[in-house]
Amino acid sequence: TAISITEQPVSVSVPVGYSFTLRCRAQGRTSLQYQWFCQYQSDCRPIPGATNQDLPIIAEQTQLYTCRVNDLHRNAVFSDWVKVEVHQCVARGLPPRLWQGEPVIVLNPSEQHVEVGQPLQLQCAAMGVPAPSYQWYRNGNLLELHKRKKLWITHTKVSDSGTYLCCASNSHGEHWSNAVDVHVGGEILPPAEHFQLFHLVFVLATGKIALLVGNNRYQHHPNLMAPVRDVFELSRLLKHLGFQVVSLLD
């Protein structure tokens, strides 16, 4: 085509009042002109004066944006639509003072108890620049089909019981949500090997605060089998024993 976009704008997830810039770059055979558009609900309109490659924004409300690029021969292309997600209510101290855009969890999932066949919904939300992607886990195992902020299971089974958590990640790093228990149907008893771990922890523990560190990303050593799963299994067991648990990964 006569015009090609060489740098697409990227979606972001930021607190209200945060200042940032959307960028669009293109190349063509003649000089190019830019015009930014925004869409809120069903209303799409050009932004007055937004005719540069960069669009400075002070986050006020969640909106979609795109940039139109045209040349002197009436050729025109549009950039990808990107979402600027604005979090209106953010706890004091978030984001950190020296925030560089790494994921920060602002909504953790909550413990659920549902009957067999009923729907299950867990929610997680994170700020990040660019906007984080999401990945859900159950009992330390990756759930291939659940890569959104909301985990939705229409008809639950007993096998859906377990400990769930979500990882939010972008190019700056990753952040894990709290781990929460989901019970489907009647009370789920831990398997026999968990009782053995209960006994081992009870005998060895001398305090009521536990620090668990699971390292998997070694520079000069192959990855371990399942440190993430081990950390969260032990975390759940220790909490049942009345410990305050701090879990750190990598």
N, C-alpha and C positions, 0 to 999 in steps of 0.2 A: 504494500500500500504506500501511498504518498507520505503518510505520517505513521510513525511507530512510537509507542510509548516505551521509554527505556527505564523508567523508574515509576512504579505504581505507588499510590498512597497506601498506607497500612492502617488497619483498625486499631483503636486504642481503648483502654478501659481505665478511667481516671476519676479522681474525686472532684466534686463540684468546685469551681473556681480555679482549677488547674490550668496553667498556660502551656501550650505546645503548638507545633506547626505540622500541618499536613503538606506533603511534598509530592509534586508530579513533574516528571521530566519527559520530554519527547524530542524527536528529531524528524526533520522533513527536508524537502527540496527547496523550500522558501522559508522566510521568516514565519514564526508561529505566534498565535495568539491563544491565551488561556482564559477560561471562564469557569469558575467553581459554582456548583449547585448544591443545595441541601434539601433533604426531604424529612419532614416531620409528620408522622401519621400518613395521610394521603396527599399532602400538599408538597409538591416539588417546585422549587423556584430558584432562579439565579440569585447569587449573593451580590448585592450592589458593591462595586468597587473591587471585587475579588478577581482580578485579571492578571495576577502574577503566578509564577510557578509554585510559590509557597503561599499557604493559607494559614495565617496565625489565628488561633482560636483560644478563647477563654471558656472552659467547659461550663455550660449552664444546664443543658438537658440532652438526653440521648437523641441523636439524629444520625441520618445517613448522608454521606457526601460523595460527589463524583466531580471530575474535572473534564470539561470539553476542550479539546485542542483543535484548532483549525488553521489552515494556511491561506495564502492569498488567492488560491484557485478554488475556494469553497469546499475543499476536502476537510472532513472533520472526523475525529474519533473521540470516544469517551473512555476515561479511565475506569478501572474497577470501582464498584460501589464499596465504600468502607463505612464501618459503624464506629461512631464515637459514643461509647457507653459511659454515662455519667452517674456516679454513685452519690446520691444526695445526702445520705446519712453514713458518715464514716467515723469510727471511734477515735477518740483523742489519741494522738500519737501515731496515727496511720494517715498517709504513708510515712515511713521513717524520714527523718530530717534530710538525710543525704540520699534520697530515693533516686535511683538511676533508671527506673522502669522495670525492675525485677518484680516477679509476681508477689502480691501481698493478699492473703486470704482475708476477705471481708465478710463472708457468710459461710459458716460451717454447717455440715449436715447434722441432723438431730436423730437420736435413737428412735426406732420405729418398732411397733408390735402390731402385726396385721394378721388376719385370718387367711387361711389357704384360699386361693382364688381371687382375693381382693387385690386392688392395685397398690403398688409401692412407688413412692416418689421421694428421692433424696436430692437436696440442692446444695450446690457449692458455687461461690462467686469469688473472683479475684480481680484486683486491679493489675494493670501491667501495660507497658509501652514497648513493643506492640502488645495488642490484646492477647492474653494467654490462651493456649489450647488446654483442653481438659482430658484427663484419663482416669477412669474409675477402677478400683481394685476391690476384690472380695477375698478375705483371708489371705491377703498378700498376692493373690493371683490376678493378673491383668484381665479385665473384661473387654474383649475386643470391640463389642458393639456399643459400648457406652463411652462416648467421647464428647459429651456436651455438659453444660453446667448442671442440667437436671438429668438425673438417672430415673428412668421410668420403666417399670415392669407392669404390664397390664394385668396379668393373672399370675399371682405369686404361687410358688411351690415351696414345700418344706426345704428343698435343696437351696432356695434363695436365702435361707438364714445364714448369718455370719457377720463378720466384722468388715465394714465398708470404709473406704477413705478415697479421697480424690487428690490427684496431683495436677496442679496448674503450672504450666511451663511456657517460657518464651525464650528468645535468644539471649536473655540475661541470666537465666537460671530457672529454678523450679521451687515450688512451695507446696507442702502437703497440708491438707485439711486435718482436722481432728478425726480420729478413728471412732466410729459409732457402731453399736450392735444393732442388728436387725433380727427380730424373732418372727418367724412365720408359723402360725398354728400354735400348738401347745409349747410348753417349756422345753427348750432344747438343752439336753444334758451334754457336757463335754465328753469326748471320747476318753478311753482308759488312759492313754498316754498323757493326757492333760492332767489327770489326777496325780500321775507320777511327778510331773513338773510342779504341781501345787506343793507336794511333799518336799521336793528338793528346795524350792524357793523358801518354804516355811522354815526349814532347818538351817539354811545358810544365811537368811536375812537377819541383820542386826539393827536396822533402822527402818524408818517409815518413808523414806524418800529414795526412789530408784532412778538412776540415770542409765538409759539404754542407748548404745551407739551402734548403728548398723552401717558398716562400710562395704561398698561394692565396687566403687570406681577406683581401683588401684592403678598407679602409673606403671609399676613393674611387677605386677602379679595378676594372674587370671582372675576373672570375676568369680565370686563365691556362688554357692548353689542358690541360697534363698535368704540372704540377710534381712531384706525388707520384711518378708513374711515372719521370720523369727522374731524380729523386734516387736511387731504388732501382736503376735501370739503371746509373747512374754509380757508385753504391756497390759494386755487384757487380764492375764492371770494375776499380775501384781496388783492391779486395781481391785480385783476381787478380794485380795488379802488386805486391803486398806492402805495401800501405798499411794503416795503422790508420785506420778511417773512423768519423767521428761524423756521423750524419745527424739533422737537425732539421727538423720540419715545422711550418709556421705559427707 
